[in-house]
């Protein structure tokens, strides 16, 4: 405690004078200082290794906010500013690209559902609210279309399907996979945009078969399906815009790896307390 007192007040008073008054040796104080600096240096080196590991495990996608949260979950007390400084020092920079555009074919005469969800992006359990959307990926063979379904509570992609045509069969296969995977026991509120694929009679019959209630975004309002818009934006920034796919098969393989092994199981989400979707789902099951 004596050496700590001297170290704290060394800018105000001469070290030699404080050592004399407190009856301690200057050499002892300086030895303590060197040990302290050595310990700080070891902790910083260990922190550098932890930050580098988390950054690489995130596929070089996480910035300082997410890495800080992961470290805190692992019991490391650290500020975001410290993480940002170390990342800059190590040359670690998130490789995400910010660009995104979405389209919806809503020029049809098919019946549409009311906007039941109404931007209330909350759920109290898995399989209460599912959100669906379609996006597209450029390949050397042309477009690959991807239909995805997200569970609102866990943010898990519970079903998805990719194909070379943006048809009702594309979204039907994604829905069938989601139902087969999750086997929801109660009514699910299914929210999508009002595109012709989701409004088709075949898709609506499938919702009825699975005991699901339909909800659709208002015309031209992308915010009504914000969670799915966000997921497809992340998919583009963290995978699609960073790679060039020669074939649709290659793109589909990389999307499979991204969704099933990274997004659902490893990527933390701020909206669910910096957990992964699978962790969120498992925690609910354990609590129940």
C-alpha positions as CSV (number, residue, x, y, z in Angstrom):
1,X,0.0,0.0,0.0
2,X,2.9,2.3,0.8
3,X,4.4,1.9,-2.7
4,X,1.0,2.4,-4.3
5,X,0.6,5.7,-2.3
6,X,4.0,6.9,-3.6
7,X,3.2,5.9,-7.1
8,X,-0.2,7.7,-7.0
9,X,1.3,11.0,-5.7
10,X,4.7,10.9,-7.5
11,X,3.6,13.8,-9.8
12,X,3.0,16.1,-6.9
13,X,5.8,15.2,-4.5
14,X,9.4,14.0,-5.0
15,X,9.7,10.3,-4.8
16,X,12.9,10.5,-2.6
17,X,11.1,12.8,-0.1
18,X,8.1,10.5,0.2
19,X,10.3,7.5,0.6
20,X,12.2,9.2,3.4
21,X,9.0,10.3,5.2
22,X,7.4,6.9,4.9
23,X,10.6,5.1,5.8
24,X,10.9,2.9,2.7
25,X,13.9,2.5,0.3
26,X,13.9,4.2,-3.1
27,X,15.4,1.0,-4.6
28,X,12.5,-1.0,-3.2
29,X,10.0,1.4,-4.7
30,X,11.6,1.3,-8.2
31,X,11.8,-2.6,-8.0
32,X,8.1,-2.6,-7.2
33,X,7.5,-0.2,-10.2
34,X,9.3,-2.5,-12.6
35,X,7.3,-5.5,-11.4
36,X,4.1,-3.5,-11.8
37,X,5.0,-2.5,-15.3
38,X,6.0,-6.0,-16.2
39,X,2.6,-7.3,-15.0
40,X,0.8,-4.7,-17.0
41,X,2.8,-5.6,-20.1
42,X,1.9,-9.3,-19.6
43,X,-1.8,-8.5,-19.2
44,X,-1.7,-6.3,-22.4
45,X,0.0,-9.0,-24.4
46,X,-2.5,-11.6,-23.2
47,X,-5.3,-9.1,-24.2
48,X,-3.8,-8.7,-27.6
49,X,-3.8,-12.5,-28.1
50,X,-7.5,-12.7,-27.0
51,X,-8.5,-9.9,-29.2
52,X,-6.7,-11.4,-32.2
53,X,-8.3,-14.8,-31.6
54,X,-11.8,-13.4,-31.3
55,X,-11.3,-11.3,-34.4
56,X,-10.1,-14.2,-36.5
57,X,-12.9,-16.5,-35.2
58,X,-15.4,-13.8,-36.3
59,X,-14.0,-14.2,-39.8
60,X,-12.4,-10.8,-39.5
61,X,-15.8,-9.2,-39.2
62,X,-16.2,-8.0,-35.6
63,X,-15.3,-4.4,-34.7
64,X,-14.3,-3.2,-31.3
65,X,-17.9,-3.1,-29.8
66,X,-18.6,-6.7,-30.4
67,X,-15.1,-7.9,-29.4
68,X,-15.5,-5.9,-26.2
69,X,-18.8,-7.6,-25.4
70,X,-17.3,-11.1,-26.1
71,X,-14.4,-10.4,-23.8
72,X,-16.7,-9.3,-21.0
73,X,-18.7,-12.5,-21.4
74,X,-15.5,-14.3,-20.9
75,X,-14.8,-12.5,-17.7
76,X,-12.3,-9.9,-19.1
77,X,-12.8,-6.4,-17.7
78,X,-11.9,-4.0,-20.5
79,X,-13.1,-0.8,-22.1
80,X,-14.1,-0.5,-25.7
81,X,-11.6,2.3,-26.1
82,X,-8.8,0.0,-25.0
83,X,-10.0,-2.7,-27.5
84,X,-10.2,-0.2,-30.3
85,X,-6.6,1.1,-29.6
86,X,-5.2,-2.5,-29.5
87,X,-7.0,-3.4,-32.8
88,X,-5.6,-0.3,-34.4
89,X,-2.1,-1.1,-33.1
90,X,-2.4,-4.7,-34.5
91,X,-3.9,-3.5,-37.8
92,X,-7.2,-5.4,-37.2
93,X,-10.0,-3.8,-39.2
94,X,-13.5,-5.2,-39.9
95,X,-13.7,-6.1,-43.5
96,X,-17.5,-5.5,-43.9
97,X,-18.7,-3.5,-46.9
98,X,-21.7,-1.2,-46.5
99,X,-24.0,-1.4,-49.5
100,X,-27.4,-3.0,-49.9
101,X,-30.5,-2.8,-52.0
102,X,-33.7,-4.8,-51.8
103,X,-36.6,-5.4,-54.2
104,X,-40.1,-6.7,-53.7
105,X,-42.5,-7.7,-56.4
106,X,-45.8,-6.4,-55.0
107,X,-47.5,-5.6,-58.3
108,X,-50.1,-8.3,-58.2
109,X,-53.9,-8.8,-57.5
110,X,-53.5,-11.5,-54.9
111,X,-55.0,-10.9,-51.4
112,X,-52.6,-9.7,-48.7
113,X,-52.7,-9.9,-44.9
114,X,-52.9,-6.9,-42.6
115,X,-49.7,-5.8,-40.9
116,X,-50.4,-7.7,-37.7
117,X,-46.8,-7.4,-36.4
118,X,-46.8,-3.6,-36.9
119,X,-43.1,-3.2,-36.2
120,X,-43.4,-4.8,-32.7
121,X,-40.1,-6.7,-33.0
122,X,-40.4,-8.6,-29.7
123,X,-41.2,-12.2,-28.9
124,X,-41.3,-14.0,-25.5
125,X,-40.3,-17.5,-26.8
126,X,-39.0,-19.3,-29.8
127,X,-41.5,-20.1,-32.6
128,X,-43.9,-17.3,-31.7
129,X,-42.9,-15.0,-34.6
130,X,-41.2,-15.9,-37.8
131,X,-40.1,-13.4,-40.4
132,X,-39.5,-14.2,-44.1
133,X,-37.8,-12.5,-47.0
134,X,-35.9,-13.0,-50.3
135,X,-32.6,-11.7,-51.4
136,X,-30.3,-12.3,-54.3
137,X,-26.6,-13.1,-54.8
138,X,-24.5,-12.5,-57.9
139,X,-22.5,-15.4,-59.4
140,X,-20.6,-16.1,-62.6
141,X,-23.6,-18.1,-63.8
142,X,-26.2,-15.4,-62.9
143,X,-28.4,-14.6,-59.9
144,X,-28.9,-17.0,-57.0
145,X,-32.0,-16.2,-55.0
146,X,-32.1,-17.0,-51.3
147,X,-35.3,-17.2,-49.3
148,X,-34.8,-17.1,-45.5
149,X,-37.0,-17.4,-42.4
150,X,-35.9,-16.0,-39.0
151,X,-37.2,-16.7,-35.6
152,X,-37.7,-13.3,-34.0
153,X,-36.9,-14.4,-30.4
154,X,-33.7,-16.1,-31.1
155,X,-32.7,-14.4,-34.4
156,X,-31.9,-17.9,-35.6
157,X,-32.4,-18.6,-39.3
158,X,-34.7,-21.5,-38.9
159,X,-35.1,-22.2,-42.6
160,X,-33.7,-21.1,-46.0
161,X,-33.5,-22.3,-49.5
162,X,-31.6,-21.1,-52.6
163,X,-32.4,-21.4,-56.3
164,X,-31.9,-19.8,-59.7
165,X,-35.5,-18.5,-59.9
166,X,-37.4,-16.2,-57.5
167,X,-40.6,-18.3,-57.4
168,X,-43.2,-19.4,-54.9
169,X,-41.5,-22.8,-54.9
170,X,-38.4,-21.1,-53.5
171,X,-40.2,-19.7,-50.5
172,X,-42.3,-22.8,-50.0
173,X,-39.1,-24.9,-49.6
174,X,-37.7,-22.5,-47.1
175,X,-41.0,-22.6,-45.1
176,X,-41.1,-26.4,-45.2
177,X,-37.5,-26.7,-44.0
178,X,-38.2,-24.2,-41.1
179,X,-41.3,-26.2,-40.0
180,X,-39.5,-29.5,-40.2
181,X,-36.6,-28.2,-38.2
182,X,-38.5,-26.4,-35.5
183,X,-41.8,-28.3,-35.2
184,X,-43.6,-25.4,-33.5
185,X,-46.3,-26.5,-31.1
186,X,-48.5,-23.3,-31.0
187,X,-49.6,-20.7,-33.5
188,X,-46.8,-18.9,-35.3
189,X,-47.2,-15.3,-36.5
190,X,-45.6,-15.4,-40.0
191,X,-44.5,-12.0,-41.3
192,X,-43.3,-11.2,-44.8
193,X,-43.5,-8.5,-47.4
194,X,-46.4,-8.6,-49.8
195,X,-44.5,-10.1,-52.7
196,X,-46.3,-12.4,-55.0
197,X,-44.4,-15.4,-53.8
198,X,-45.7,-15.0,-50.2
199,X,-49.2,-13.9,-51.3
200,X,-49.6,-16.9,-53.6
201,X,-52.5,-19.3,-52.9
202,X,-50.1,-22.2,-52.5
203,X,-48.0,-20.4,-49.8
204,X,-51.1,-19.3,-48.0
205,X,-52.5,-22.8,-48.0
206,X,-49.2,-24.0,-46.5
207,X,-49.5,-21.4,-43.7
208,X,-52.9,-22.8,-42.9
209,X,-51.7,-26.3,-43.0
210,X,-49.0,-25.5,-40.4
211,X,-51.4,-23.5,-38.2
212,X,-49.7,-20.1,-38.9
213,X,-51.2,-16.7,-38.9
214,X,-50.2,-14.4,-41.7
215,X,-48.9,-10.8,-41.4
216,X,-47.5,-8.6,-44.2
217,X,-45.6,-5.3,-44.5
218,X,-47.3,-2.2,-45.7
219,X,-46.6,-1.5,-49.4
220,X,-43.2,0.1,-49.9
221,X,-42.3,0.1,-46.2
222,X,-39.1,-1.9,-45.7
223,X,-39.1,-1.0,-42.0
224,X,-42.0,-3.3,-41.4
225,X,-39.7,-6.3,-42.1
226,X,-36.6,-4.7,-40.6
227,X,-35.1,-7.8,-38.9
228,X,-35.1,-9.7,-42.2
229,X,-33.8,-6.7,-44.1
230,X,-31.0,-6.5,-41.5
231,X,-30.1,-10.1,-41.8
232,X,-29.8,-10.0,-45.6
233,X,-27.8,-6.8,-45.3
234,X,-25.4,-8.6,-42.9
235,X,-25.2,-11.6,-45.2
236,X,-24.2,-9.3,-48.0
237,X,-21.7,-7.3,-46.0
238,X,-20.1,-10.2,-44.2
239,X,-20.0,-12.7,-47.1
240,X,-21.4,-11.9,-50.5
241,X,-19.6,-8.5,-51.1
242,X,-16.3,-10.0,-49.9
243,X,-16.2,-12.9,-52.3
244,X,-16.7,-13.7,-55.9
245,X,-18.7,-16.9,-56.7
246,X,-18.0,-18.6,-60.0
247,X,-21.0,-20.8,-59.8
248,X,-24.4,-20.9,-58.0
249,X,-23.3,-24.1,-56.4
250,X,-20.3,-22.5,-54.9
251,X,-22.3,-19.5,-53.6
252,X,-24.9,-21.9,-52.1
253,X,-22.1,-23.9,-50.3
254,X,-20.6,-20.7,-48.8
255,X,-24.0,-19.4,-47.8
256,X,-24.7,-22.8,-46.1
257,X,-21.5,-22.6,-44.1
258,X,-22.1,-18.9,-43.2
259,X,-25.7,-19.4,-41.9
260,X,-25.4,-22.9,-40.3
261,X,-22.0,-22.7,-38.8
262,X,-21.2,-19.0,-38.3
263,X,-24.4,-16.9,-38.1
264,X,-26.6,-19.3,-36.1
265,X,-23.8,-20.8,-33.8
266,X,-20.9,-18.3,-33.5
267,X,-22.0,-14.8,-34.4
268,X,-23.2,-12.8,-31.4
269,X,-26.1,-10.4,-31.7
270,X,-26.6,-7.2,-29.8
271,X,-30.4,-7.5,-30.0
272,X,-30.3,-10.7,-27.9
273,X,-27.7,-9.7,-25.3
274,X,-24.6,-10.5,-27.4
275,X,-25.5,-14.2,-27.5
276,X,-25.6,-16.4,-30.5
277,X,-29.0,-17.6,-31.8
278,X,-28.3,-21.1,-30.7
279,X,-27.3,-20.0,-27.2
280,X,-30.4,-17.9,-26.9
281,X,-32.6,-20.9,-27.9
282,X,-30.7,-23.3,-25.6
283,X,-31.1,-20.9,-22.6
284,X,-34.8,-20.7,-23.2
285,X,-35.2,-24.5,-23.4
286,X,-33.1,-24.9,-20.2
287,X,-35.1,-22.3,-18.3
288,X,-38.4,-23.8,-19.4
